[in-house]
Amino acid sequence: MPVREEGRMFAEIDLEMEFKERLERNYDELKWLYAELYHNDGQAFDYFLTMLHEFYHSRPAELREQDRVREEHPDWYKGNDMLGMLLYTRCFGKTLDGVREKLDYLKESGVNVVVGLYEGSKSKAAAESHGLKVLTVAEAVKQADITMVLIPDEKQADVYKEEIGPNLKPGSALAFAHGFNIHFKQIVPPAGIDVFMVAPKGPGHLVRRTFEEGSGVPAVFAVEKDETGKCFDIALAYARGLGATRSGVLQTTFRDETEEDLFGEQCVLMGGVCQLMQTGFEVLVEAGYPPEMAYFECFHEMKLIVDLCYEGGMTKMRQSCSDTAEYGDYMIGPRIITEETKKEMKKVLKEIQDGTFARNWLLENRAAGRANFLAQRRLHREHPIEKVGAELRNMMPWLRDKKELKF
């Protein structure tokens, strides 16, 4: 069965077929199964070890002897080339507890993480307070088997040209959380370098919180260049390290992730929703209604609606609202989001696909000094809906300890 088919949720496995086919096809691919199941599905992991134990004893005697010699080396299971989350899982022919003991050690040993920051970065103290080693970007890249680029899109190309590209180790991997610079050719890695992406579908603080809670945020991943033959496994291992495989990881491409992400942000999640809430607020206030009531109806309650959609789709949301609200949804929604709106969305998508948006955004940062962007930020921050919202949120005790972001 194809294991790299785009669109497949890798957290959902037909266990028996997956194990048997992989065991028969390629013993070394057991490392993929380890990354997927260890501390993710206890029953499945026990079943995996049992099958591995049986498979070991079916191997020819000369191969088992090779395994035994290799496995007796004290560091055979500590390899960092798979981020410390994959290993060539071999069964000792002794007890399953011996295997589990070594996997527990591997889990506790963690990944060797070095943070690369520019000189004078305010983030250095925070990183070091968490026990992370901080170096300059160039020095960190020189040491790295995997370089994950997590700086803003508009800054990546310059940093890559000056500090990352010249210091990449041959055979190492270059990784991203968004495909913008690779897809639009702002960064073109040299031959001999793996390139992959793991993009969690949530902000960083949520990724961290859910990981600590024992779950994880779903993610998409893509392999742009597999120069070493290991890039696919490394990408899955990285996703596993974030906790994403606890929820599911979906394979995509750099192009699809970039274009879909930009479209979603601009037409729905930010551009669409923010403009809709703001315009609704303005209509009510201009008609003479109290701004506080307009805020509650057009802004505050959006979270309630989105949470219901998040939990159970539009069906659960509609079931949770009154029939009056549901009828208004069906009758009025198409009058607000019209065919003309859909045509404009298609135009926006085309501008993303043909590079128009990327060109405008890069020029805004390089040639225009972000003048329009910063002015738009200031104007929207000064809108009455923001001022009224800040006052109302201060009256909500469950929000008082939430820090307002400063730009």
Residue, then its C-alpha position, 0 to 999 in steps of 0.5 A: m500500500p502507498v505510504r506517502e500518498e498525499g492526503r493520507m492521515f498518518a495517525e490513522i493506520d490499519l495496524e495489522m496490514e501496515f506492520k506485516e507489509r512493512l516487515e516484509r518489505n523493508y526491515d529498516e522502515l520499522k523506525w517509522l512505525y516506532a515514531e508513530l506508535y511509541h507513547n501514542d497508542g500503547q496497545a498498538f505499540d505492544y502489538f508492534l513489539t510482539m510482531l517485531h519479536e516474532f519477525y526477529h526469530s524468522r530472520p536467517a541466523e547470519l543476519r541475527e548475528q549481525d543484529r546482535v553485534r550491532e545492538e550490543h554497542p552501547d550507543w546504537y540506539k542514540g543516533n541523532d540523525m533522526l532527531g533522536m525520535l527514530l531509530y533502527t528498532r531491532c529486537f534482542g531475541k531476549t525480552l520485550d522489556g529490554v527493548r522498551e527500556k532502551l526506548d524509554y532511555l531514548k525518549e528521556s535523552g531528547v533532542n539536542v537543540v541549539v537556538g540561533l539568534y542575531e547578536g543582541s536579540k532580546s530572546k536570548a535570555a528567555a531561551e537560556s532560561h529554558g536551558l537552551k543553548v544559544l549561538t549566532v545563526a551562523e554558528a548554530v547552522k554549522q553544527a546542525d544536522i537539521t536547520m529549522v527556519l522559524i523567522p518571519d517570511e519577509k526576513q528569511a531570504d536575507v538571513y539565508k543568504e548571509e548566515i544560513g546558506p554559506n554554513l549548511k553542512p553537506g547532507s544536512a536538512l533545511a526545514f520550514a514551518h511555512g512554504f513561502n520562501i521555497h515556493f516563491k524561490q526566494i530561497v534556493p538550497p544547494a544540491g545535497i541538502d534535504v528540504f522539508m516542511v512541518a507546519p502545525k495548524g495552530p500558533g506556537h503557544l498552542v503547540r507548546r500547551t497541547f504538547e505539555e498536556g499530552s496531546g498535540v496540534p495537527a500538522v501538515f508536512a511536505v518534502e521538497k528535496d530528498e537528497t539523502g533518502k531519509c528526508f521523509d522519515i526526518a519530516l515525520a520525526y520532527a512532526r512526532g517531536l512536536g506532538a502532531t502525530r498524536s492528532g494527525v499529520l497530513q502530507t502536502t506540497f510546498r506549493d499547496e501549503t503556501e497558496e492555501d495558507l495565504f488564501g485562508e488568511q486573506c479571504v477567511l480567517m483574517g481578511g474575511v472574518c475581521q472585515l465582516m465583524q468590523t463592518g457589522f459593528e459599524v452598521l449597528v453603531e451608525a444606526g444608533y445602537p450602543p457600541e457595547m451592544a454592537y461589540f457583543e453581537c458582532f465580535h464577542e460572540m464570534k468565539l462562541i460560534v467558532d468554538l462550536c464549529y471547531e467541535g462539531g462542524m456547522t451542524k453542531m453550531r446550528q443545533s446549538c443556536s435557536d431556530t430563528a438564528e438558523y433560519g436567518d443563517y440560511m436566508i441572509g448568509p448568501r446575501i452577505i457573501t454573494e457570487e460577487t464575493k466569490k468572484e473576488m475570492k477567486k481573483v485573490l487566489k489567482e494573485i496568490q498563485d501568480g506571485t502578485f501578492a508575494r511581490n507586493w509583500l516583499l516590495e512593501n518590506r524592502a522598497a517601501g520600508r513597510a510604510n503602508f503596512l505600519a500605517q494600516r496596523r495603526l489605523h485598525r488598532e485605533h478603530p472604535i471596535e478595538k477601544v470598546g473591546a478593550e474596555l469590555r474585556n477588562m470587565m471580564p475577570w477570566l480575561r484580566d490576566k491575559k496580556e494584550l499584545k504590543f506592536 
